[in-house]
């Protein structure tokens, strides 16, 4: 699944807890401070929704360069991707 800035990959896991992977390429975001801030934001969203992602391996990947990190917009997009995953799971 993907949004404007993020791609979200999910795969069932044999473990009893969800895991998170983050991919923020230096090519897309040169400044380490901004890459790390984005990772912190995504970790927090994952932490808040961990119960909903039971036994899943999840990866967020930045797909487009950010001129300035808007934490509200990134958080909203990550939550929207998780919600879309839950809706898809309910349909299946």
C-alpha positions as CSV (number, residue, x, y, z in Angstrom):
1,X,0.0,0.0,0.0
2,X,1.2,3.5,-0.6
3,X,0.3,7.1,0.2
4,X,1.8,10.4,-1.0
5,X,5.1,9.9,0.9
6,X,5.1,6.4,2.3
7,X,4.9,2.9,1.1
8,X,3.7,0.3,3.6
9,X,4.6,-3.4,3.3
10,X,3.0,-6.0,5.5
11,X,3.7,-9.7,5.8
12,X,2.3,-12.3,8.3
13,X,4.8,-13.4,10.8
14,X,5.3,-16.6,12.8
15,X,6.2,-14.5,15.9
16,X,3.6,-13.6,18.6
17,X,4.3,-9.9,18.2
18,X,4.5,-7.3,15.4
19,X,7.8,-6.0,14.1
20,X,8.7,-2.7,12.4
21,X,11.2,-1.9,9.7
22,X,12.0,1.6,8.5
23,X,13.6,2.5,5.2
24,X,14.6,6.2,4.7
25,X,17.2,6.4,2.0
26,X,19.9,9.0,2.2
27,X,19.3,9.6,-1.5
28,X,15.8,11.0,-0.6
29,X,16.7,12.8,2.6
30,X,20.3,14.0,2.9
31,X,20.1,15.3,6.5
32,X,20.5,12.6,9.1
33,X,18.6,14.8,11.7
34,X,15.5,14.8,9.4
35,X,15.8,11.1,8.6
36,X,16.0,10.3,12.3
37,X,13.0,12.5,13.1
38,X,10.9,10.8,10.5
39,X,11.9,7.4,11.9
40,X,10.9,8.6,15.4
41,X,7.5,9.7,14.1
42,X,6.9,6.4,12.4
43,X,8.0,4.4,15.4
44,X,5.5,6.3,17.6
45,X,2.7,5.7,15.1
46,X,3.6,2.0,15.1
47,X,3.7,1.9,18.9
48,X,0.3,3.4,19.2
49,X,-1.2,0.8,16.8
50,X,0.8,-2.2,17.8
51,X,-2.3,-4.1,19.2
52,X,-4.0,-3.8,15.8
53,X,-1.0,-5.3,13.9
54,X,-0.8,-8.6,15.8
55,X,1.7,-11.1,14.3
56,X,2.7,-8.9,11.4
57,X,6.0,-7.7,10.0
58,X,5.6,-4.1,8.8
59,X,7.9,-1.9,6.8
60,X,7.4,1.8,6.2
61,X,9.5,3.1,3.2
62,X,9.9,6.8,2.2
63,X,9.1,6.9,-1.5
64,X,9.5,10.6,-2.2
65,X,11.8,13.3,-1.0
66,X,10.5,15.6,1.7
67,X,11.3,19.3,1.5
68,X,10.2,19.8,5.1
69,X,8.9,17.2,7.5
70,X,5.4,18.0,8.5
71,X,4.9,15.7,11.4
72,X,1.1,16.0,11.4
73,X,0.9,15.0,7.7
74,X,3.3,12.1,8.0
75,X,1.5,10.8,11.1
76,X,-1.8,11.1,9.4
77,X,-0.6,9.2,6.3
78,X,1.0,6.4,8.4
79,X,-2.2,6.0,10.4
80,X,-4.3,6.0,7.2
81,X,-2.1,3.2,5.8
82,X,-2.6,1.1,8.9
83,X,-6.4,1.8,8.8
84,X,-6.5,0.7,5.2
85,X,-4.7,-2.5,6.2
86,X,-7.2,-3.2,8.9
87,X,-10.1,-2.6,6.6
88,X,-8.6,-5.0,4.1
89,X,-8.1,-7.6,6.8
90,X,-11.8,-7.3,7.8
91,X,-12.9,-7.8,4.3
92,X,-10.8,-11.0,3.9
